[in-house]
Amino acid sequence: MAIAKAERLMNLALCLLGTRRPLSKRELRASIEAYIEAATDDSFNRMFERDKDDLRELGLVIETVDSLDGDVGYLARRDSNRLPPVALDAEEAAALGLAAKVWQQARLAGAASGALQKLRAAGMPLADDPYEGQSALEPRIPAHESAFEPLMLACRDRRPVAFDYRKANAARPEVRHIEPWILECCRGHWYLAGWDRDRQAERVFRLSRITGKVRSRAAAFTAAVPDHVTVRETVERWAGEIATSTARIRLRAEAGYPLRARALSVRESAVGWDELEIPYGHGLDAWLVEFGPDVVVLEPAELRADVLERLRAVAKG
């Protein structure tokens, strides 16, 4: 729905910018496919008025002109809608080039590529990539979850959403009603931060645990959006990266490399197993559960109990 509206707004803007004389509502309706498909004149009029207001809110200067025959026409003069010259320093231009390489999804990659072409056409010197052709060195942020795009649009439009979410220790998902603030990639996964209406508190959700479709809700936000949202700090706290003590685990040989990378010590244990000492903080149990049968918690006892509880909940599901 959001993409269809964006296409309709773009078509209307192109019509208004491309005409040399004011266009009447009747002419605009005959020129734009979405308007042609409007069931009634009333539905077209409501759609057109909303679109016109949206374009003006985005900064397009639309003039309303009365003709001699009493009809009303609309146009957007190019000289009134010309952007000032784009001026970027070398560091800003390099950052734009890097950002364009980050996105892998076709929709986002096309937008990024088009933006760079427009900047080059405007005379902006964009630095050449010294690693061109060496794809192994390119920065990548995967966004394979189907929830990514609708949540990205909801964050942009400040639109509440609802989705089914399964926590790591839950047997089945439950509905969450969220006012989305920001998406951030951390530890190779995408996370959403927002206001949980049911719990009346800030929450962070991992997109890979969202099941089914993200549903939009036609309502305003009820909580203020903070200036700074600590997504990464929250995820690190959940994963035990903000450690308060240490834990001992047994890890299957040739497995669990992220755990080995954070280990304070590693020694060979039974055949096919190693014993590790790792930092222990809030949320480490949820991370350990992800390694399944490759991990056995030795101590502390409360961590072992938390991991077992989570595994039993998953098994029941």
Disulfide bonds with the S-S distance in Angstrom:
none
